Amino acid sequence: MLAQTFFDRDTVDVAQALVGKYLVRQYDGITLCARITETEAYVGRIDKACHAYNYRKTERTKTLYAPPGTAYVYLIYGMHCCLNFVTERAGEPAAVLIRGLSPGHNQDIIAENRFHCKCADMTAYQKKNFLNGPGKVCAGMNIDRSLNGLPYGSKELFVCETPAEFGFPTPSDDLRPLEVKAGRRIGIDYAEEAVDFPWRFYL
């Protein structure tokens, strides 16, 4: 598990550093592990795309003020959950959205969560669109609003450096040097100048 200090620093730095790390979800005796391939940074004090822009505090956004490493899970379109990890010091609303994953271990369970079938039975379209979006990430990893506010250090959901922490082998594709790119965030056309912040990071 990454140290809490990993999240207790500049949000944009955290968003970039999370790419290539591994998201772990544990429930009902199951361990799911997938590589983080895409993230976005959101910084409340300056970012009109952030739910807590200008220190807005509501029932929904109060989790953003929690200590670093806290899970912030919210609902979009009334049906899809999105997972974020709170960053910077407690009281400073900022977080990193997990936008994409590459499935690693227990892929069949992740596929069952997403498409109610095993990996071998997925169509080409399903394989292409497996975990390439924040709602898909949460569906595949069995993440819902019940995990909102989950504190750092919880075994149910966390980020680690390598699957070896669980005795899992690292997939051969993951051993290649990281090439992390930056670009504009997605789906925030309302955010005025913040639309152009290059705060999306991806493999």
C-alpha positions, 0 to 999 in steps of 0.5 A: 500500500502506498504511504499516506504521504504519497497523497499529501502533496500537490494534486497534479503531481499525484495524478501523474505519479498514480499512472502505472500504480495498481488499484486494489479492491478487496471484498468477500474474500476476493482481491481484484488488482488492475493497473492505473492507466489514466487519471485527472487532477481536480484542485478546488481552490483554483479549478472551476471543474472541481466540485469544491471550486472556491471552497464550496462545501456541501453534503456531496463535497465534504469528503474532498476536505478529508485527510489525504488518501480518503476515497471520494466516490460520487454518482454521475448521470444518476447511475455511474460511480466515479472513484477519486482519491483525496489529495493535499492536506485535510481541509484543502479540497482536491482529488485525483479521478481514476479514469482508466485501468488495465485489468490484471488479476482475477480478470474474469471476476472484473469481466463478470462485474462489467458484462456478466460474462468471462473474459473469453466470452467478451466481444471485441467491443467489450474488450476495447471498452473494458475499463476505459472510463471512470464509470467502467472502472467502478463497475468492473472493480465493484466500487459504489457509493458505500465506499465514499469517505473510506479512510486511508489505510482501509483494506477494501480499497487502496493503491499499491506499487506492484502486484508482488505485494500480494504474491501476484506476478507483474504482467509482462506488458507492465515491465516496460518503461512508463511513457506518461502523456498529459492532455486536457481533461474530458467532459468539463466544457462548462469549466471556462479557463479550467478546460485547458488545464493539462491535468489528464495523465495517461499511458 
